[in-house]
C-alpha cells in the first residue's frame, strides 16, 4: 500500500479489508488490534513502500481474509495488494533445513505443502509422501533424485 503524508493507516486498511469481507468499516476496525508499517530488506531492495502488518483480535478474521484473498486479489489505487501469513521464526528455521528437498521438488514442478510444525507433503509418481524429518528427506532425495 503506497505511503502518503498524514495517512490514517488504520482507516485505509479497514476500508480495504471491510470491502473484501463485505462487512462494515467499524466492525473491521474493532477486529484490528494494531496496524503498523515495517521496513524490510525486500521492500528497500525493490524500492517498494514499507510493509503493512496488522494484528487481529480473532484468528477467525485472519483466516477469513487469507481465504478471500486466495480467490480474489485486493486492490488499492489500482495496485494489487499481496496478503501473506506470518510464519514464526522457529518454524521458518526448521523449514530452511528442508531447502535441499524443496529445491529439487520445485525444479521438477512438483507441488508441496508444508506441515506444521515440521515437514512437508507431496505427490511423486502418483504416490503421496509425508516427509516429517530431515532423515526421511535425505533418504528420499538419495533414493529418487540422487
N, C-alpha and C positions, 0 to 999 in steps of 0.2 A: 504494500500500500504506500503510495507516494507520500512523502512528508510535506507538510505545509506549515508555514509560520502560524503560531497560535491555534493549531488544530486541537480539537477535542477528540482525542483518540478513542475514548470510551464511546462517545456518540457515533463516530464514524463506524467503528466495528460493530456496535449494537445494531445500527441500520443495516449493514451488510448481512449480518448473521440472522437478524429477525426476518428479513426478506427471504432468505434461503429456507428457514424453518417454518415460514408462514405463521409467525406469532407477532405479538405487539413489541414495539421497541422497549417499552417499560418492562415487560416480562423478561426480555433478553437482558436488559441491564441488571435486573435482580439476580439473574443466573450467573452473571460475570463477577467473579471475586476480585481479580485485579487484571489490569491491562497495561502493558509497558513495551517499549522498544528496546531492542538489544543489538549491539554491534556484533557482527560475526565476521570471521575471516572471509567466508564465502561472499558475503554481501560487499565487503570492501574490495575484494579482488575483482569482482564482476561489476563494480560500480552500480550497485543496487541500493535502494533505500534500506534503512535498518529493519530487521525483522520485527514483527509484532508478536508478542507472546501473550496469551490470555489464559488465566487460570479460572476454572469454572467452579461453582459451588457444588454441582452434582455431576457425577461421572456420566449419567444418562444423557445430559445435554451434549457433552463432548462426543459421546458415541453417536448421537443423532447427527451432529454436524459432520463427523467423519463419513457417515453413511450417505448423507445428502450430497456431499462434495465429491464422492466417488462417482456418482451418476451425472451430476451437473456442476460445471465449474462456476466458482464465484467470480464476479467481475466488479471492479471499482474504477470508474472513469475509463471505461473501455479496455482496461487491462485485467488480465486473468490473475486471480489470487491462488497461490498454491497452499493447500492446507496439509500440514504434517503433524503426526503424533510424536510427542517427545518420548524417546526411549531412554530409560535411566542409564547412566554411565556404566554401572556394573554389568548390565545386560549387553550394552554396546561392546564392552571389553571382551566379554565371553564370545560374542558373535564374531569379533575380529579374528579370533583363533581359527575360525572355520573358513577364512578367506581363500585358502588354497582350494577348497572344495567348491565354494560358490563361484570362483573364477572359472573353474572347469565347467560347471553347470551352465553358466551364462554363455561361455564360448560355444557350447553345444546347443544353445537355445532351449534349455530345459528350465521350466518354471519351478520355483521352490517357494516354500512358505516357512517362516521362522516359527519355532516352537518356543513357548515361554516355560521355564526360564532359560533353557539351553537346547540347542539342536535345530534341525530342520527336517522337512518332509517334502518328498518329490516323487515323481513317477519317471522311471527309466526302463525302457524296453517293455512297456505295458505292465510293469510291476511297481508297486508303491514301496518306497523305502523311508524308514524313520531312523534318522541318524541323530542320536542324542548323547554322543560322547566323541571326543577327539579321536579316541582309539578306533571307533567304528568308522569315522570319517576317513582316517588314514587307510584303514583296511579296504574301504570301498574304492578309494582313488587307486590304490595299488592293484586291486582285482580288475577294475573295469577301465581305468584311464591310463594306468601306468604300465 
